[in-house]
């Protein structure tokens, strides 16, 4: 039965596009209504901090209540919280403390909501009877494509409707996502943790997730490595690239084209990963993809490189990056027992997000200290070390160890059993 998988992908695409709209519309709304860059940064922090914290704390609830229920509930609640921003603004009741509280609430809902959707992947793969690599590849394709479409949609909506109305569209997207998710996954079989509720206290469940994560060197290593690459990527995207565009005369248009090309090539790479990753050696793909997507783009942007070389490196880097989430995602899911999936996957993704708020600070400090060229080379060198050090650790070769099918899984290549509901 493929309807839950396709419906989940559709709901995730709607939610991600809405999130990308809010990432542009809310800061622009704050900047245009207050004129303060400091307040704009404060609002961004107010959303990011609760999102990371609730990703950690929400894991036991996901296992206890069920991934589907938590995902739908968080989307429905997000309609109210995000929709309150333009409503209160129209009523002239939106003070800064109220805005910070609403944005923090939106981040607090997004944390467990995203984690719950993420935790559905193994059951979706089993129900659809497809390899986990294909599901993570399709999910990565949706994420990359949503980033591209959402950024373009945000710019068009803000320009045409204004930032407040664009936030209204974002709120509506959460409602549509919840409806699609509820309809598509109604027949999805409950997880083991939902059928046999763990009677242990909440804090004990939370500790069980952490104990499992810290005792798995590969899983913990992936979380730490991705956390470090995320902070370096954030420095690149939020500071180094804009400074490069200004210093070399590319301007905002050139910056937008570069990011769009990277995102488009990444989406193509994710499609290829969904098609081929099940037959590829994961460890070799990991090393090759990070070699291509890591240091080269920093090196070529550190100097006034020819346009053809810049384009070639950006396309190659984007394409290679499309293979990373499908490969790393399937390794993570395979190593987590079903009963702990919610809390361990929540901890893992929270660790991956934890350092991102500091990326802009890192990039700005390096540029202010020694200039753009030094900053690009330093961040590129750090990226190379972080992603290639695992080549010296034999534990990482366990990525190629594929487990047997999970209990109740549908054999890959077997015809679907049962009938899709209308």
PAVO-699857 format. One record per residue (C-alpha): residue in three letters; x, z, y negated. Coordinates in steps of 0.001 Angstrom, whole numbers, padded with zeros to 6 digits, always signed. Layout:
// PAVO-699857
ALAXZY/...
//
This chain:
// PAVO-699857
UNK+000000+000000+000000/UNK+001675-001200-003185/UNK-000913-000209-005822/UNK+000580+003262-006516/UNK+004030+001737-007082/UNK+002867-001062-009363/UNK+000502+001256-011244/UNK+003270+003819-011715/UNK+005593+001128-013068/UNK+002881-000059-015459/UNK+002093+003475-016641/UNK+005797+004206-017092/UNK+006234+001018-019127/UNK+003338+001967-021429/UNK+004676+005498-021887/UNK+008236+004318-022509/UNK+007169+001735-025078/UNK+005153+004425-026867/UNK+008133+006774-026780/UNK+010396+004098-028263/UNK+007844+003558-031031/UNK+007833+007286-031834/UNK+011642+007395-031844/UNK+011565+005040-034830/UNK+008186+005837-036415/UNK+008540+009645-036604/UNK+012009+009720-038244/UNK+010923+006954-040631/UNK+007732+008875-041403/UNK+009731+012015-042226/UNK+012284+010119-044288/UNK+009674+008248-046338/UNK+007419+011257-046926/UNK+010131+013833-047676/UNK+013109+011712-048749/UNK+015388+014139-046921/UNK+017908+013023-044312/UNK+018482+016686-043417/UNK+014808+017207-042587/UNK+014812+013984-040591/UNK+017699+015284-038491/UNK+015961+018650-038106/UNK+012849+016942-036731/UNK+014950+014974-034235/UNK+016584+018208-033034/UNK+013170+019915-032811/UNK+012055+017273-030310/UNK+015246+017017-028234/UNK+015907+020721-027672/UNK+012531+021658-026100/UNK+012579+018459-024069/UNK+015852+019454-022365/UNK+014830+023108-021925/UNK+011425+022249-020412/UNK+013025+019719-018072/UNK+014903+022674-016596/UNK+012062+025179-016629/UNK+009365+022772-015450/UNK+010912+021973-012067/UNK+009221+024749-010038/UNK+005855+023882-011611/UNK+006277+020260-010572/UNK+006933+021327-006986/UNK+004043+023818-007021/UNK+001364+021805-008854/UNK+002433+018329-007834/UNK+004305+015557-009648/UNK+001208+013417-010178/UNK-000850+016237-011689/UNK+001940+017355-014038/UNK+002678+013786-015188/UNK-000964+013020-016002/UNK-001566+016404-017666/UNK+001488+016043-019911/UNK+000428+012547-020992/UNK-003103+013723-021816/UNK-001778+016713-023784/UNK+000635+014389-025632/UNK-002337+012427-026967/UNK-003537+015577-028740/UNK-000155+016783-029971/UNK+001190+013436-031207/UNK-002200+012337-032539/UNK-002407+015500-034647/UNK+000526+014326-036800/UNK-001238+011393-038533/UNK-004567+013282-038606/UNK-003083+016294-040415/UNK-001126+013984-042706/UNK-004325+012173-043683/UNK-005955+015540-044407/UNK-002908+016597-046484/UNK-002309+019559-044154/UNK+000984+018476-042581/UNK+003630+020901-043853/UNK+007201+020820-042534/UNK+006750+023886-040263/UNK+003610+022335-038763/UNK+005380+019016-038238/UNK+008313+020752-036550/UNK+005910+022629-034267/UNK+004071+019443-033296/UNK+007258+017495-032670/UNK+008626+020395-030619/UNK+005386+020395-028629/UNK+005714+016671-028012/UNK+009276+017167-026762/UNK+008198+020117-024596/UNK+005566+017905-022934/UNK+007867+014941-022572/UNK+010458+016980-020633/UNK+008359+017955-017593/UNK+006209+014831-017926/UNK+009166+012477-017551/UNK+010661+014655-014810/UNK+007368+014597-012881/UNK+007157+010802-013063/UNK+010763+010616-011912/UNK+010038+012905-008945/UNK+007316+010534-007684/UNK+009837+007834-006750/UNK+010497+008823-003101/UNK+006776+009010-002276/UNK+006111+005710-004027/UNK+008862+004023-002009/UNK+007509+005451+001250/UNK+003910+004501+000466/UNK+004846+000962-000545/UNK+007209+000549+002411/UNK+010093-000714+000279/UNK+013726+000449+000024/UNK+014381+003221-002489/UNK+016993+000970-004148/UNK+014256-001527-004966/UNK+012059+001111-006565/UNK+014892+002580-008656/UNK+015921-000958-009614/UNK+012405-001829-010743/UNK+012176+001464-012635/UNK+015446+000715-014392/UNK+014203-002786-015252/UNK+011060-001293-016786/UNK+013111+001231-018751/UNK+015513-001383-020136/UNK+012707-003808-020966/UNK+010640-001066-022603/UNK+013604-000165-024802/UNK+013784-003751-026002/UNK+010034-004252-026447/UNK+009443-000776-027853/UNK+012095-001123-030553/UNK+010670-004484-031651/UNK+007108-003152-031523/UNK+008066-000095-033551/UNK+009587-002191-036309/UNK+006535-004467-036435/UNK+004035-001590-036354/UNK+005814+000442-039019/UNK+006070-002622-041264/UNK+002474-003740-040722/UNK+000586-000437-040431/UNK+002897+002181-041887/UNK+004657+004989-039999/UNK+001598+007285-039743/UNK-000548+004608-038094/UNK+002353+003639-035816/UNK+002409+007259-034600/UNK-001323+006919-033869/UNK-000556+003935-031639/UNK+002086+006045-029884/UNK-000503+008769-029218/UNK-002918+006204-027783/UNK-000190+004895-025462/UNK+000013+008293-023755/UNK-003719+008203-023074/UNK-003524+004709-021611/UNK-000552+005733-019480/UNK-002497+008716-018096/UNK-005507+006538-017220/UNK-003387+003934-015431/UNK-001426+006613-013566/UNK-004581+008438-012474/UNK-006248+005230-011252/UNK-003237+003790-009447/UNK-002009+006909-007666/UNK-005337+008494-006639/UNK-004654+007745-002951/UNK-001009+008858-003029/UNK-000237+011308-000222/UNK+000638+014839-001464/UNK+004257+015950-001199/UNK+005341+018577+001315/UNK+005789+021147-001476/UNK+002143+020625-002509/UNK+000735+020916+001022/UNK+002697+024105+001791/UNK+003007+026059-001444/UNK+006172+028126-001800/UNK+005021+031764-002244/UNK+008315+032896-003823/UNK+008295+033923-007523/UNK+008902+031350-010224/UNK+012402+032578-011122/UNK+013411+032530-007458/UNK+012235+028927-007178/UNK+014185+028013-010290/UNK+017308+029644-008848/UNK+016823+027812-005543/UNK+017004+024517-007403/UNK+020202+025514-009195/UNK+021770+026892-006005/UNK+021125+023613-004204/UNK+022540+021549-007070/UNK+025753+023543-007462/UNK+026414+023481-003702/UNK+026272+019675-003565/UNK+029554+018464-005132/UNK+028461+014824-005321/UNK+025086+015574-006910/UNK+026636+017981-009416/UNK+029451+015505-010109/UNK+026979+012720-010883/UNK+025053+014987-013278/UNK+028221+016022-015144/UNK+029587+012475-015267/UNK+026321+011041-016635/UNK+026062+013865-019180/UNK+029519+012952-020515/UNK+028864+009197-020567/UNK+025535+009810-022321/UNK+027194+011703-025159/UNK+029780+008905-025502/UNK+027068+006234-025429/UNK+025135+008140-028079/UNK+028216+008257-030293/UNK+028602+004497-029791/UNK+024978+003597-030536/UNK+024219+006001-033391/UNK+027486+006034-035336/UNK+030217+003675-034140/UNK+028053+000553-033961/UNK+026430+001022-037405/UNK+029865+001651-038952/UNK+031227-001448-037193/UNK+028291-003540-038468/UNK+028960-002372-042017/UNK+032747-002746-041986/UNK+032780-006199-040381/UNK+029830-007596-042321/UNK+027394-007969-039408/UNK+024751-005955-041235/UNK+021546-004547-039796/UNK+020539-007962-038426/UNK+023810-008334-036521/UNK+023493-004805-035175/UNK+019964-005521-033982/UNK+021015-008746-032268/UNK+023912-007012-030496/UNK+021691-004218-029184/UNK+018979-006679-028148/UNK+021486-008827-026226/UNK+022887-005752-024493/UNK+019400-004519-023552/UNK+018303-007962-022340/UNK+021392-008406-020171/UNK+020879-004893-018815/UNK+017296-005719-017833/UNK+018535-008795-015952/UNK+021129-006631-014197/UNK+018427-004171-013158/UNK+016348-006993-011659/UNK+019380-008125-009656/UNK+020001-004549-008550/UNK+016401-004234-007365/UNK+016917-007391-005316/UNK+020426-006890-003910/UNK+021363-003202-004164/UNK+020016-002325-000720/UNK+022701-004579+000813/UNK+025582-003659-001518/UNK+028196-000895-001061/UNK+027167+001722-003594/UNK+030562+003240-004259/UNK+032151-000148-004994/UNK+029204-001137-007209/UNK+029521+002137-009112/UNK+033234+001607-009832/UNK+032894-002085-010700/UNK+029871-001560-012942/UNK+031509+001229-014949/UNK+034753-000736-015264/UNK+032827-003597-016867/UNK+030276-001662-018919/UNK+032656+001059-020126/UNK+035947+000524-021920/UNK+035773-003269-022640/UNK+032971-003039-025218/UNK+034795-000301-027127/UNK+038032-002289-027072/UNK+036506-005537-028337/UNK+034659-003743-031162/UNK+037748-001838-032269/UNK+039142-005009-033837/UNK+037852-008131-035571/UNK+037328-010035-032318/UNK+036111-013642-032137/UNK+032354-014040-031840/UNK+032577-015730-028423/UNK+034615-012846-027001/UNK+032269-010255-028475/UNK+029241-012040-027010/UNK+030857-012390-023592/UNK+031784-008705-023391/UNK+028382-007495-024610/UNK+026522-009668-022071/UNK+028830-008626-019221/UNK+028637-004941-020205/UNK+024863-005015-020421/UNK+024497-006833-017096/UNK+026794-004364-015320/UNK+024991-001356-016798/UNK+021781-002574-015159/UNK+023204-001709-011726/UNK+024046+001919-012537/UNK+020677+003678-012679/UNK+019365+002053-009467/UNK+022499+003034-007514/UNK+022897+006550-008904/UNK+019157+007193-008801/UNK+018780+006417-005121/UNK+021794+008579-004222/UNK+020243+011502-006105/UNK+016855+011143-004425/UNK+018350+010811-000948/UNK+020292+014061-001269/UNK+017397+016256-002431/UNK+015014+017668+000220/UNK+011333+016913-000534/UNK+010440+020595-000974/UNK+012997+020946-003814/UNK+012588+017520-005380/UNK+010843+018628-008574/UNK+013156+021465-009527/UNK+016463+019808-008521/UNK+015664+016420-010077/UNK+014502+018208-013260/UNK+017779+020136-013445/UNK+019768+016972-012829/UNK+018062+014949-015556/UNK+018224+017914-017960/UNK+021984+018095-017461/UNK+022233+014363-018132/UNK+020382+014782-021449/UNK+021946+018064-022529/UNK+024917+016746-024538/UNK+023219+013760-026175/UNK+022347+015577-029440/UNK+026093+016036-030040/UNK+026958+012334-029679/UNK+026350+011531-033315/UNK+028445+014507-034412/UNK+031303+013362-032177/UNK+031213+009789-033438/UNK+030997+010853-037075/UNK+033878+013315-036737/UNK+036176+010734-035118/UNK+035423+008054-037725/UNK+035919+010528-040588/UNK+039199+011739-039081/UNK+041050+008544-038204/UNK+038740+005604-038921/UNK+036657+003215-036820/UNK+039430+001609-034756/UNK+040766+004962-033586/UNK+037235+006231-032874/UNK+036345+003162-030784/UNK+039578+003351-028772/UNK+039329+007127-028288/UNK+035729+007012-027080/UNK+036506+003999-024880/UNK+039476+005795-023298/UNK+037361+008892-022682/UNK+034671+006712-021104/UNK+037228+005143-018758/UNK+038589+008535-017670/UNK+035178+010107-017124/UNK+033887+007224-015000/UNK+037067+006462-013056/UNK+038224+009991-012164/UNK+035694+010020-009283/UNK+037827+007267-007692/UNK+040383+010011-006960/UNK+037812+012259-005280/UNK+036913+011283-001689/UNK+033590+013124-002001/UNK+032237+010243-004081/UNK+032567+007900-001099/UNK+029566+009750+000343/UNK+027490+007506-001926/UNK+027683+004891+000842/UNK+026215+007256+003429/UNK+022597+006185+003893/UNK+020288+008711+005573/UNK+017629+007879+008112/UNK+014052+007293+006959/UNK+012167+010308+005621/UNK+009424+011772+007715/UNK+006280+009754+007227/UNK+008083+006850+005604/UNK+006950+003323+006224/UNK+009622+001205+007857/UNK+011210-001304+005524/UNK+010039-004788+006326/UNK+006968-003571+008221/UNK+003564-004790+007063/UNK+001524-002409+004936/UNK-000870-000216+006894/UNK-004316+000404+005426/UNK-006282-001295+002718/UNK-005740-001197-001029/UNK-008652+000488-002752/UNK-010535-001658-005276/
//
